[in-house]
Amino acid sequence: MSGLTYLIPIALGMGLVGLAAFFWAMRTGQYDDMEGSASRILIDEEDDL
């Protein structure tokens, strides 16, 4: 039972860190261009040296 006194706050802290990382990624624009990566893979760019 005493192990839960350590594990519950650790789990809640890790959840808050993950939530903060998600909101940081949303604020910095990580998920803005969803179509760009999908169409970029179709562009064939070959460098002729």
PQR file with spaces between the fields and no chain letter, atoms N, CA, C, O and H, PARSE charges and radii, in Angstrom:
ATOM       1  N    MET     1       0.814   -1.193    0.000 -0.4000 1.5000
ATOM       2  CA   MET     1       0.000    0.000    0.000 -0.0000 2.0000
ATOM       3  C    MET     1       0.866    1.269    0.000  0.5500 1.7000
ATOM       4  O    MET     1       0.475    2.297   -0.554 -0.5500 1.4000
ATOM       5  N    SER     2       2.034    1.185    0.621 -0.4000 1.5000
ATOM       6  CA   SER     2       2.889    2.373    0.659 -0.0000 2.0000
ATOM       7  C    SER     2       3.512    2.656   -0.712  0.5500 1.7000
ATOM       8  O    SER     2       3.936    3.779   -0.986 -0.5500 1.4000
ATOM       9  H    SER     2       2.352    0.350    1.070  0.4000 1.0000
ATOM      10  N    GLY     3       3.565    1.632   -1.569 -0.4000 1.5000
ATOM      11  CA   GLY     3       4.093    1.844   -2.913 -0.0000 2.0000
ATOM      12  C    GLY     3       3.198    2.734   -3.743  0.5500 1.7000
ATOM      13  O    GLY     3       3.673    3.461   -4.616 -0.5500 1.4000
ATOM      14  H    GLY     3       3.221    0.720   -1.346  0.4000 1.0000
ATOM      15  N    LEU     4       1.892    2.681   -3.473 -0.4000 1.5000
ATOM      16  CA   LEU     4       0.956    3.539   -4.205 -0.0000 2.0000
ATOM      17  C    LEU     4       1.154    5.016   -3.887  0.5500 1.7000
ATOM      18  O    LEU     4       0.854    5.873   -4.719 -0.5500 1.4000
ATOM      19  H    LEU     4       1.507    2.090   -2.764  0.4000 1.0000
ATOM      20  N    THR     5       1.646    5.316   -2.712 -0.4000 1.5000
ATOM      21  CA   THR     5       1.883    6.716   -2.360 -0.0000 2.0000
ATOM      22  C    THR     5       2.994    7.319   -3.214  0.5500 1.7000
ATOM      23  O    THR     5       3.077    8.538   -3.359 -0.5500 1.4000
ATOM      24  H    THR     5       1.890    4.620   -2.037  0.4000 1.0000
ATOM      25  N    TYR     6       3.847    6.463   -3.781 -0.4000 1.5000
ATOM      26  CA   TYR     6       4.887    6.944   -4.688 -0.0000 2.0000
ATOM      27  C    TYR     6       4.462    6.840   -6.151  0.5500 1.7000
ATOM      28  O    TYR     6       4.756    7.726   -6.953 -0.5500 1.4000
ATOM      29  H    TYR     6       3.779    5.472   -3.664  0.4000 1.0000
ATOM      30  N    LEU     7       3.776    5.761   -6.491 -0.4000 1.5000
ATOM      31  CA   LEU     7       3.460    5.504   -7.888 -0.0000 2.0000
ATOM      32  C    LEU     7       2.375    6.430   -8.440  0.5500 1.7000
ATOM      33  O    LEU     7       2.453    6.846   -9.596 -0.5500 1.4000
ATOM      34  H    LEU     7       3.538    5.041   -5.840  0.4000 1.0000
ATOM      35  N    ILE     8       1.386    6.753   -7.649 -0.4000 1.5000
ATOM      36  CA   ILE     8       0.301    7.620   -8.134 -0.0000 2.0000
ATOM      37  C    ILE     8       0.808    9.027   -8.447  0.5500 1.7000
ATOM      38  O    ILE     8       0.500    9.540   -9.523 -0.5500 1.4000
ATOM      39  H    ILE     8       1.322    6.415   -6.710  0.4000 1.0000
ATOM      40  N    PRO     9       1.563    9.672   -7.571 -0.5600 1.5000
ATOM      41  CA   PRO     9       2.094   10.999   -7.949  0.2800 2.0000
ATOM      42  C    PRO     9       3.056   10.961   -9.126  0.5500 1.7000
ATOM      43  O    PRO     9       3.092   11.899   -9.922 -0.5500 1.4000
ATOM      44  N    ILE    10       3.838    9.889   -9.247 -0.4000 1.5000
ATOM      45  CA   ILE    10       4.752    9.768  -10.388 -0.0000 2.0000
ATOM      46  C    ILE    10       3.955    9.637  -11.682  0.5500 1.7000
ATOM      47  O    ILE    10       4.291   10.270  -12.683 -0.5500 1.4000
ATOM      48  H    ILE    10       3.809    9.128   -8.599  0.4000 1.0000
ATOM      49  N    ALA    11       2.897    8.817  -11.671 -0.4000 1.5000
ATOM      50  CA   ALA    11       2.070    8.635  -12.864 -0.0000 2.0000
ATOM      51  C    ALA    11       1.357    9.941  -13.232  0.5500 1.7000
ATOM      52  O    ALA    11       1.274   10.290  -14.410 -0.5500 1.4000
ATOM      53  H    ALA    11       2.624    8.302  -10.858  0.4000 1.0000
ATOM      54  N    LEU    12       0.855   10.648  -12.253 -0.4000 1.5000
ATOM      55  CA   LEU    12       0.201   11.928  -12.534 -0.0000 2.0000
ATOM      56  C    LEU    12       1.198   12.952  -13.068  0.5500 1.7000
ATOM      57  O    LEU    12       0.870   13.733  -13.961 -0.5500 1.4000
ATOM      58  H    LEU    12       0.922   10.365  -11.297  0.4000 1.0000
ATOM      59  N    GLY    13       2.397   12.952  -12.530 -0.4000 1.5000
ATOM      60  CA   GLY    13       3.433   13.865  -13.009 -0.0000 2.0000
ATOM      61  C    GLY    13       3.834   13.562  -14.442  0.5500 1.7000
ATOM      62  O    GLY    13       4.016   14.473  -15.249 -0.5500 1.4000
ATOM      63  H    GLY    13       2.663   12.318  -11.804  0.4000 1.0000
ATOM      64  N    MET    14       3.971   12.272  -14.757 -0.4000 1.5000
ATOM      65  CA   MET    14       4.321   11.896  -16.132 -0.0000 2.0000
ATOM      66  C    MET    14       3.202   12.253  -17.096  0.5500 1.7000
ATOM      67  O    MET    14       3.469   12.660  -18.227 -0.5500 1.4000
ATOM      68  H    MET    14       3.823   11.532  -14.101  0.4000 1.0000
ATOM      69  N    GLY    15       1.955   12.108  -16.667 -0.4000 1.5000
ATOM      70  CA   GLY    15       0.822   12.512  -17.503 -0.0000 2.0000
ATOM      71  C    GLY    15       0.816   14.009  -17.754  0.5500 1.7000
ATOM      72  O    GLY    15       0.539   14.451  -18.868 -0.5500 1.4000
ATOM      73  H    GLY    15       1.738   11.777  -15.748  0.4000 1.0000
ATOM      74  N    LEU    16       1.117   14.785  -16.735 -0.4000 1.5000
ATOM      75  CA   LEU    16       1.160   16.247  -16.901 -0.0000 2.0000
ATOM      76  C    LEU    16       2.311   16.668  -17.804  0.5500 1.7000
ATOM      77  O    LEU    16       2.177   17.614  -18.580 -0.5500 1.4000
ATOM      78  H    LEU    16       1.342   14.425  -15.829  0.4000 1.0000
ATOM      79  N    VAL    17       3.434   15.975  -17.710 -0.4000 1.5000
ATOM      80  CA   VAL    17       4.569   16.283  -18.595 -0.0000 2.0000
ATOM      81  C    VAL    17       4.201   15.964  -20.045  0.5500 1.7000
ATOM      82  O    VAL    17       4.529   16.732  -20.949 -0.5500 1.4000
ATOM      83  H    VAL    17       3.543   15.206  -17.080  0.4000 1.0000
ATOM      84  N    GLY    18       3.530   14.846  -20.268 -0.4000 1.5000
ATOM      85  CA   GLY    18       3.097   14.505  -21.618 -0.0000 2.0000
ATOM      86  C    GLY    18       2.085   15.493  -22.162  0.5500 1.7000
ATOM      87  O    GLY    18       2.141   15.859  -23.336 -0.5500 1.4000
ATOM      88  H    GLY    18       3.264   14.222  -19.533  0.4000 1.0000
ATOM      89  N    LEU    19       1.161   15.927  -21.319 -0.4000 1.5000
ATOM      90  CA   LEU    19       0.171   16.921  -21.735 -0.0000 2.0000
ATOM      91  C    LEU    19       0.834   18.254  -22.053  0.5500 1.7000
ATOM      92  O    LEU    19       0.465   18.918  -23.021 -0.5500 1.4000
ATOM      93  H    LEU    19       1.116   15.630  -20.366  0.4000 1.0000
ATOM      94  N    ALA    20       1.808   18.647  -21.245 -0.4000 1.5000
ATOM      95  CA   ALA    20       2.534   19.888  -21.501 -0.0000 2.0000
ATOM      96  C    ALA    20       3.324   19.795  -22.808  0.5500 1.7000
ATOM      97  O    ALA    20       3.391   20.770  -23.557 -0.5500 1.4000
ATOM      98  H    ALA    20       2.108   18.107  -20.458  0.4000 1.0000
ATOM      99  N    ALA    21       3.921   18.635  -23.090 -0.4000 1.5000
ATOM     100  CA   ALA    21       4.658   18.458  -24.346 -0.0000 2.0000
ATOM     101  C    ALA    21       3.718   18.526  -25.540  0.5500 1.7000
ATOM     102  O    ALA    21       4.077   19.082  -26.577 -0.5500 1.4000
ATOM     103  H    ALA    21       3.866   17.843  -22.482  0.4000 1.0000
ATOM     104  N    PHE    22       2.517   17.965  -25.407 -0.4000 1.5000
ATOM     105  CA   PHE    22       1.537   18.027  -26.486 -0.0000 2.0000
ATOM     106  C    PHE    22       1.110   19.460  -26.748  0.5500 1.7000
ATOM     107  O    PHE    22       1.051   19.880  -27.904 -0.5500 1.4000
ATOM     108  H    PHE    22       2.225   17.513  -24.564  0.4000 1.0000
ATOM     109  N    PHE    23       0.809   20.223  -25.698 -0.4000 1.5000
ATOM     110  CA   PHE    23       0.398   21.618  -25.890 -0.0000 2.0000
ATOM     111  C    PHE    23       1.540   22.453  -26.445  0.5500 1.7000
ATOM     112  O    PHE    23       1.300   23.378  -27.221 -0.5500 1.4000
ATOM     113  H    PHE    23       0.857   19.882  -24.759  0.4000 1.0000
ATOM     114  N    TRP    24       2.790   22.148  -26.063 -0.4000 1.5000
ATOM     115  CA   TRP    24       3.934   22.861  -26.621 -0.0000 2.0000
ATOM     116  C    TRP    24       4.044   22.585  -28.121  0.5500 1.7000
ATOM     117  O    TRP    24       4.303   23.496  -28.907 -0.5500 1.4000
ATOM     118  H    TRP    24       2.986   21.397  -25.432  0.4000 1.0000
ATOM     119  N    ALA    25       3.845   21.318  -28.513 -0.4000 1.5000
ATOM     120  CA   ALA    25       3.921   20.962  -29.928 -0.0000 2.0000
ATOM     121  C    ALA    25       2.806   21.643  -30.716  0.5500 1.7000
ATOM     122  O    ALA    25       3.025   22.067  -31.851 -0.5500 1.4000
ATOM     123  H    ALA    25       3.634   20.578  -27.875  0.4000 1.0000
ATOM     124  N    MET    26       1.630   21.752  -30.141 -0.4000 1.5000
ATOM     125  CA   MET    26       0.532   22.432  -30.820 -0.0000 2.0000
ATOM     126  C    MET    26       0.829   23.927  -30.972  0.5500 1.7000
ATOM     127  O    MET    26       0.538   24.516  -32.014 -0.5500 1.4000
ATOM     128  H    MET    26       1.452   21.407  -29.220  0.4000 1.0000
ATOM     129  N    ARG    27       1.403   24.536  -29.942 -0.4000 1.5000
ATOM     130  CA   ARG    27       1.676   25.970  -29.969 -0.0000 2.0000
ATOM     131  C    ARG    27       2.791   26.319  -30.949  0.5500 1.7000
ATOM     132  O    ARG    27       2.760   27.386  -31.561 -0.5500 1.4000
ATOM     133  H    ARG    27       1.639   24.058  -29.096  0.4000 1.0000
ATOM     134  N    THR    28       3.779   25.430  -31.106 -0.4000 1.5000
ATOM     135  CA   THR    28       4.897   25.728  -32.002 -0.0000 2.0000
ATOM     136  C    THR    28       4.627   25.325  -33.439  0.5500 1.7000
ATOM     137  O    THR    28       5.487   25.522  -34.298 -0.5500 1.4000
ATOM     138  H    THR    28       3.804   24.562  -30.609  0.4000 1.0000
ATOM     139  N    GLY    29       3.457   24.764  -33.727 -0.4000 1.5000
ATOM     140  CA   GLY    29       3.083   24.492  -35.108 -0.0000 2.0000
ATOM     141  C    GLY    29       3.552   23.163  -35.651  0.5500 1.7000
ATOM     142  O    GLY    29       3.761   23.043  -36.858 -0.5500 1.4000
ATOM     143  H    GLY    29       2.759   24.603  -33.029  0.4000 1.0000
ATOM     144  N    GLN    30       3.725   22.165  -34.817 -0.4000 1.5000
ATOM     145  CA   GLN    30       4.186   20.863  -35.286 -0.0000 2.0000
ATOM     146  C    GLN    30       3.161   20.166  -36.162  0.5500 1.7000
ATOM     147  O    GLN    30       3.527   19.353  -37.010 -0.5500 1.4000
ATOM     148  H    GLN    30       3.555   22.262  -33.836  0.4000 1.0000
ATOM     149  N    TYR    31       1.884   20.469  -35.975 -0.4000 1.5000
ATOM     150  CA   TYR    31       0.824   19.761  -36.683 -0.0000 2.0000
ATOM     151  C    TYR    31       0.117   20.647  -37.704  0.5500 1.7000
ATOM     152  O    TYR    31      -1.009   20.341  -38.099 -0.5500 1.4000
ATOM     153  H    TYR    31       1.586   21.130  -35.286  0.4000 1.0000
ATOM     154  N    ASP    32       0.739   21.719  -38.133 -0.4000 1.5000
ATOM     155  CA   ASP    32       0.070   22.662  -39.030 -0.0000 2.0000
ATOM     156  C    ASP    32      -0.039   22.140  -40.462  0.5500 1.7000
ATOM     157  O    ASP    32      -1.102   22.257  -41.072 -0.5500 1.4000
ATOM     158  H    ASP    32       1.653   21.967  -37.812  0.4000 1.0000
ATOM     159  N    ASP    33       1.020   21.574  -41.006 -0.4000 1.5000
ATOM     160  CA   ASP    33       1.056   21.201  -42.418 -0.0000 2.0000
ATOM     161  C    ASP    33       0.848   19.701  -42.575  0.5500 1.7000
ATOM     162  O    ASP    33       1.815   18.949  -42.695 -0.5500 1.4000
ATOM     163  H    ASP    33       1.884   21.479  -40.511  0.4000 1.0000
ATOM     164  N    MET    34      -0.395   19.264  -42.575 -0.4000 1.5000
ATOM     165  CA   MET    34      -0.679   17.844  -42.696 -0.0000 2.0000
ATOM     166  C    MET    34      -0.637   17.384  -44.153  0.5500 1.7000
ATOM     167  O    MET    34      -0.341   16.216  -44.403 -0.5500 1.4000
ATOM     168  H    MET    34      -1.181   19.875  -42.477  0.4000 1.0000
ATOM     169  N    GLU    35      -0.918   18.243  -45.111 -0.4000 1.5000
ATOM     170  CA   GLU    35      -0.933   17.867  -46.520 -0.0000 2.0000
ATOM     171  C    GLU    35       0.451   17.963  -47.164  0.5500 1.7000
ATOM     172  O    GLU    35       0.711   17.284  -48.158 -0.5500 1.4000
ATOM     173  H    GLU    35      -1.159   19.192  -44.908  0.4000 1.0000
ATOM     174  N    GLY    36       1.327   18.779  -46.624 -0.4000 1.5000
ATOM     175  CA   GLY    36       2.634   18.985  -47.235 -0.0000 2.0000
ATOM     176  C    GLY    36       3.481   17.735  -47.262  0.5500 1.7000
ATOM     177  O    GLY    36       4.098   17.431  -48.282 -0.5500 1.4000
ATOM     178  H    GLY    36       1.115   19.330  -45.817  0.4000 1.0000
ATOM     179  N    SER    37       3.524   17.014  -46.179 -0.4000 1.5000
ATOM     180  CA   SER    37       4.329   15.796  -46.132 -0.0000 2.0000
ATOM     181  C    SER    37       3.740   14.705  -47.009  0.5500 1.7000
ATOM     182  O    SER    37       4.475   13.910  -47.595 -0.5500 1.4000
ATOM     183  H    SER    37       3.023   17.261  -45.350  0.4000 1.0000
ATOM     184  N    ALA    38       2.423   14.666  -47.102 -0.4000 1.5000
ATOM     185  CA   ALA    38       1.779   13.641  -47.921 -0.0000 2.0000
ATOM     186  C    ALA    38       2.066   13.853  -49.403  0.5500 1.7000
ATOM     187  O    ALA    38       2.256   12.882  -50.135 -0.5500 1.4000
ATOM     188  H    ALA    38       1.826   15.312  -46.626  0.4000 1.0000
ATOM     189  N    SER    39       2.100   15.084  -49.852 -0.4000 1.5000
ATOM     190  CA   SER    39       2.362   15.332  -51.267 -0.0000 2.0000
ATOM     191  C    SER    39       3.863   15.444  -51.556  0.5500 1.7000
ATOM     192  O    SER    39       4.272   15.275  -52.705 -0.5500 1.4000
ATOM     193  H    SER    39       1.946   15.873  -49.258  0.4000 1.0000
ATOM     194  N    ARG    40       4.674   15.719  -50.566 -0.4000 1.5000
ATOM     195  CA   ARG    40       6.114   15.842  -50.767 -0.0000 2.0000
ATOM     196  C    ARG    40       6.742   14.504  -51.127  0.5500 1.7000
ATOM     197  O    ARG    40       7.748   14.460  -51.835 -0.5500 1.4000
ATOM     198  H    ARG    40       4.341   15.856  -49.633  0.4000 1.0000
ATOM     199  N    ILE    41       6.159   13.420  -50.647 -0.4000 1.5000
ATOM     200  CA   ILE    41       6.716   12.108  -50.956 -0.0000 2.0000
ATOM     201  C    ILE    41       6.492   11.743  -52.418  0.5500 1.7000
ATOM     202  O    ILE    41       7.207   10.897  -52.955 -0.5500 1.4000
ATOM     203  H    ILE    41       5.342   13.456  -50.072  0.4000 1.0000
ATOM     204  N    LEU    42       5.519   12.361  -53.067 -0.4000 1.5000
ATOM     205  CA   LEU    42       5.219   12.059  -54.462 -0.0000 2.0000
ATOM     206  C    LEU    42       6.101   12.831  -55.439  0.5500 1.7000
ATOM     207  O    LEU    42       6.180   12.463  -56.612 -0.5500 1.4000
ATOM     208  H    LEU    42       4.938   13.048  -52.631  0.4000 1.0000
ATOM     209  N    ILE    43       6.759   13.881  -54.988 -0.4000 1.5000
ATOM     210  CA   ILE    43       7.607   14.698  -55.850 -0.0000 2.0000
ATOM     211  C    ILE    43       8.938   13.984  -56.054  0.5500 1.7000
ATOM     212  O    ILE    43       9.628   13.646  -55.092 -0.5500 1.4000
ATOM     213  H    ILE    43       6.695   14.180  -54.036  0.4000 1.0000
ATOM     214  N    ASP    44       9.287   13.760  -57.310 -0.4000 1.5000
ATOM     215  CA   ASP    44      10.518   13.058  -57.648 -0.0000 2.0000
ATOM     216  C    ASP    44      11.605   14.084  -57.953  0.5500 1.7000
ATOM     217  O    ASP    44      11.617   14.682  -59.028 -0.5500 1.4000
ATOM     218  H    ASP    44       8.726   14.034  -58.091  0.4000 1.0000
ATOM     219  N    GLU    45      12.509   14.283  -57.013 -0.4000 1.5000
ATOM     220  CA   GLU    45      13.603   15.213  -57.214 -0.0000 2.0000
ATOM     221  C    GLU    45      14.903   14.427  -57.286  0.5500 1.7000
ATOM     222  O    GLU    45      15.339   13.832  -56.301 -0.5500 1.4000
ATOM     223  H    GLU    45      12.499   13.796  -56.139  0.4000 1.0000
ATOM     224  N    GLU    46      15.511   14.433  -58.454 -0.4000 1.5000
ATOM     225  CA   GLU    46      16.788   13.777  -58.623 -0.0000 2.0000
ATOM     226  C    GLU    46      17.841   14.832  -58.910  0.5500 1.7000
ATOM     227  O    GLU    46      17.672   15.664  -59.801 -0.5500 1.4000
ATOM     228  H    GLU    46      15.156   14.917  -59.254  0.4000 1.0000
ATOM     229  N    ASP    47      18.913   14.795  -58.163 -0.4000 1.5000
ATOM     230  CA   ASP    47      20.005   15.744  -58.368 -0.0000 2.0000
ATOM     231  C    ASP    47      20.977   15.140  -59.385  0.5500 1.7000
ATOM     232  O    ASP    47      21.543   14.069  -59.165 -0.5500 1.4000
ATOM     233  H    ASP    47      19.051   14.119  -57.439  0.4000 1.0000
ATOM     234  N    ASP    48      21.154   15.845  -60.496 -0.4000 1.5000
ATOM     235  CA   ASP    48      22.095   15.407  -61.524 -0.0000 2.0000
ATOM     236  C    ASP    48      23.432   16.091  -61.267  0.5500 1.7000
ATOM     237  O    ASP    48      23.562   17.304  -61.433 -0.5500 1.4000
ATOM     238  H    ASP    48      20.693   16.715  -60.675  0.4000 1.0000
ATOM     239  N    LEU    49      24.419   15.306  -60.863 -0.4000 1.5000
ATOM     240  CA   LEU    49      25.737   15.890  -60.588 -0.0000 2.0000
ATOM     241  C    LEU    49      26.675   15.667  -61.731  0.5500 1.7000
ATOM     242  O    LEU    49      27.830   16.091  -61.674 -0.5500 1.4000
ATOM     243  H    LEU    49      24.313   14.321  -60.728  0.4000 1.0000
